[in-house]
Amino acid sequence: MVVDEDRKVVVGFTLAGPDVAELIHAATIAIVGEVPLDRLWHAVPAYPTVSEVWLRLLETYGR
């Protein structure tokens, strides 16, 4: 995940592996929509899913 530090938006995202299609689509929407990281916190699924990688990335990046 590549973040524009000034605008606090995701500008790049690379994934490899099985079952990443939904993650690529979500990353594309976040990038094209220039969704601020603070808003992405509210878009992470609350149930166990491969999409939880977003939560881990945001946690790693920091609030």
N, C-alpha and C positions, 0 to 999 in steps of 0.2 A: 504494500500500500504506500503510495506516494502522496504526501499532503502538502498543499500550498500553505506554508506557515503564516503568511500575511492574511489570507482570506479564510484559513481554517476549513478548507474543502479538499476532498479527495480529487487528485488530478491524474492518478494512475493506479493500476491494480493488476497484478499478475497472479494467475492461479494455474496449477497443473494437478491432474489427478482425476480419479473417477468421481462422478456425481457433482461436478463443479458448475454445471450449466446454470442452475438457479443463482449461484453466487456471482457468476459473470454478468447475468442480467441485472441483478441488484446493484453491482458495481457500476455498470453502464448508466443506470438511472441516477445513481448518486453523482457520478461525474458529469453527465450531460446536464442534470438539473442543478449542479453546483450546490448541492445540499450541504449546509454547514455541519460540522462534526457534532455540535450540540444537538442538532435535530436528529442525526442518525441514532443517537442513544435511544430515542423514542420509537425507532422503526425496527429494532431488533426483536425477532420472535421470542415470546416468553415461554416456549415449549422446547423440549429437546429436538434439535434438528441440525443439519449440517450448516444452516445459516447462523448458528451460534458463533461461527468463526468471526462474524462482524463484531459481536460483543467482545471477544478476546482481542481483536485488533484495536478496538476503541479503548479497552482497558489498558492494553500495552502502550498505546499512544498517550494516554492520560487525558483526564478531563479538563 
